[in-house]
Amino acid sequence: MSKTKTEYLECKFSAEPREVGVDVRLESQVIPSRGSFKYLRSVIQGGWVIDEDVTYRIGVRWMKWRLASGVLCDKRVPPILKGRFYKAVVRPAMMYGTKCWHVKNSHIQKMKVEEMRMLRWMCGHTRMDKIRSDDIREKVGVAPIDDKMRERRLRWFGHVQRRSPDVPVRRCEWLVVEGMRRGKGRPKKYWGEVIRQDMARLQISEDMALDKKL
């Protein structure tokens, strides 16, 4: 382990008091602290915050968009074909890791705004044309991103619920299990609350997650 390159991130998940001014050392070398870091193509922040990860995923999506703009902005390509290409190439870059996000309305709105900018450009329109977002989505055959995020969360929730107790818990599954528990000092919006809202919106129960066919 390199003493000069090693850094650490402190995650505070409770309101319990902690020691202040204590250095983390590797032998005699003081290890600097970071507010966030990248891990498996995601941005990890302390305290269950996802703001930087949301911004990062939007940025990655625009990188994919630029690479595919030759097809997506070609007027000779039918809109419905552009939509299929968009869903296969561009959207997955933004959806990576969203199944474990405890999203707030502000996060969803930010992602929806960026997506609509792309879909309008695909159709050769701007906001000045005053065409409804639903009409744009219907033209390219792309469902709202909040619906797709809800689908991924519920699918992952069912996967974790059906997991055998003897199976080792992976990091992403640990995030889901921990996100279902309310502890002192946790953010007001946590993963379990998001899932319960999703199930209430679709009028499904938690027991239905045990049936894989559903």
C-alpha positions, 0 to 999 in steps of 0.5 A: 500500500502506497503511503503517499497515494492512499486516501480515505473517505469517512461515511457518517450514518448516525448522529453519535458523537465522534472524535474530532481532530484525530488523524488517520495514519499509515505508520507515521504517514498521515492519510488525507481525507476525501469527500468523495471517490469513484468506485466501479463507475460510481461516485461514492460520497459520505452520509448516503449523499448521491448528488455528485453521482447524479451529476457524474452519470449525466456527464457520462450520458452526454459523452455517449450522446456526442459519440452517437450524435451522428446517428441521433441527429441525422434527419434521414433516420426515422425518429422511432429508430433513433429512439431505439438506438438511444435506449440501447446506447445512451440511456444505459450510461445514465441508468447505471447504479440507479437501482440503489439510489435514494433519489429526491424529486430534485434528482429526478427533475434534473435527469428528466430535463437533460433527457428532454434536451436530447430527445428534442434535438433528436427530433429537430425541435427546440423549446421555442417550438412549444411541443409537449414533452409527451408528444416528443416521447411518443414520437421517439418511443422513449418512456419517462426516465423516472418510470424506468428508474422505478422499474429497476429499483423494484426489480432489484428490490425483488432480487434482494428479497428473494436472496437466500440468507446463506448467500454472501451479501455483495456491496450493492445488496448491502446498500439496499438492506441498509437503505431499508433501515432508519437510523439516527442522523440518516437523510430524510429521503432514504432507499426504503422510503423510495421503494415504499412510494414506488410500491404504493404508486403501482399498488403492489405489496412487498410480499409480491417481491417473493414471486419472481414471475410478477 
